[in-house]
């Protein structure tokens, strides 16, 4: 019985060596370009579709949060200028609100909403080779009784997390 217990402890304490930390990028440096906002709020469709509450300077907040995520992770060193570094470019393509729940007691008022931030990322090597090009969507839900500004902060954080994961977790 003791031998079985020792054997069980041995197998449980030994790991398989699996990790999500990869080392796929030889340079280990990344240059994050400022996020570009491609949403045209003066277009005809935006002017006729009603009021849209678009977060002010969301592209600046997203740039700062992406840099913060890479710095916290530590796999890639963020640099401002380096000819040998990887280059990450990102654009904000749309910002949407979706109603999730209505208040039954108050004539169908909106109770909960989902915010989504649609972005497009492109990671290029120092030689100009495109390593990653994909769309990334961040999202968060919030109660309308709460603050939409707080929800937008969570949305930017989720989007930056998903972008850093898309760059770092290539299998």
C-alpha positions, -999 to 999 in steps of 0.1 A, spaced: 0 0 0 28 24 9 46 16 -24 14 24 -43 10 57 -24 47 66 -32 42 57 -68 10 78 -70 27 108 -54 56 104 -79 33 104 -109 13 133 -97 43 154 -89 61 148 -121 48 169 -150 49 164 -187 67 196 -194 38 213 -212 39 250 -214 21 278 -233 53 298 -235 67 293 -269 99 305 -285 88 308 -321 103 343 -327 141 344 -329 144 381 -325 125 383 -292 118 420 -298 86 436 -310 77 471 -321 41 480 -315 29 507 -339 1 530 -327 -33 516 -333 -51 531 -362 -88 540 -360 -105 531 -393 -141 539 -382 -156 567 -403 -182 583 -380 -190 609 -406 -201 583 -433 -237 584 -445 -246 551 -428 -233 564 -395 -252 597 -398 -285 580 -406 -283 551 -382 -288 572 -351 -265 581 -322 -235 558 -317 -215 563 -285 -179 556 -297 -152 556 -270 -129 587 -273 -93 578 -280 -99 541 -278 -71 535 -303 -46 552 -279 -59 532 -249 -56 500 -269 -20 507 -280 -10 513 -243 -28 482 -232 -11 460 -259 23 473 -249 14 466 -212 4 430 -220 36 423 -239 57 439 -210 38 418 -184 43 386 -204 80 392 -210 84 368 -240 89 397 -264 107 429 -255 88 460 -267 111 485 -284 104 518 -300 127 514 -329 147 485 -340 154 473 -376 155 437 -365 123 437 -344 90 422 -354 64 449 -362 28 447 -350 2 469 -367 -34 470 -355 -65 488 -367 -99 493 -350 -125 483 -376 -157 486 -356 -172 491 -322 -206 475 -316 -232 473 -288 -256 443 -286 -285 440 -262 -285 408 -241 -314 413 -217 -344 434 -213 -361 445 -180 -396 429 -180 -410 450 -152 -400 484 -168 -416 482 -203 -387 463 -219 -359 487 -210 -324 474 -217 -309 457 -187 -276 442 -200 -255 449 -231 -224 434 -248 -197 456 -262 -175 443 -290 -143 458 -305 -134 445 -339 -97 448 -348 -73 436 -375 -37 428 -367 -7 422 -388 27 409 -376 56 413 -399 92 402 -396 122 425 -401 124 412 -437 88 422 -444 74 387 -443 38 386 -429 38 362 -400 3 367 -388 -27 386 -403 -61 381 -387 -91 397 -372 -94 398 -334 -125 406 -316 -126 416 -279 -159 417 -259 -173 424 -225 -208 425 -210 -222 450 -186 -254 460 -168 -268 492 -180 -272 503 -144 -234 503 -142 -209 525 -160 -203 521 -197 -169 537 -193 -158 509 -169 -171 484 -194 -150 501 -222 -119 497 -200 -126 460 -197 -133 458 -234 -99 474 -242 -82 450 -218 -99 420 -233 -90 430 -268 -54 436 -259 -52 402 -242 -66 385 -273 -42 403 -295 -11 394 -274 -24 358 -273 -28 357 -311 9 369 -314 24 347 -287 5 314 -289 13 302 -324 15 265 -324 
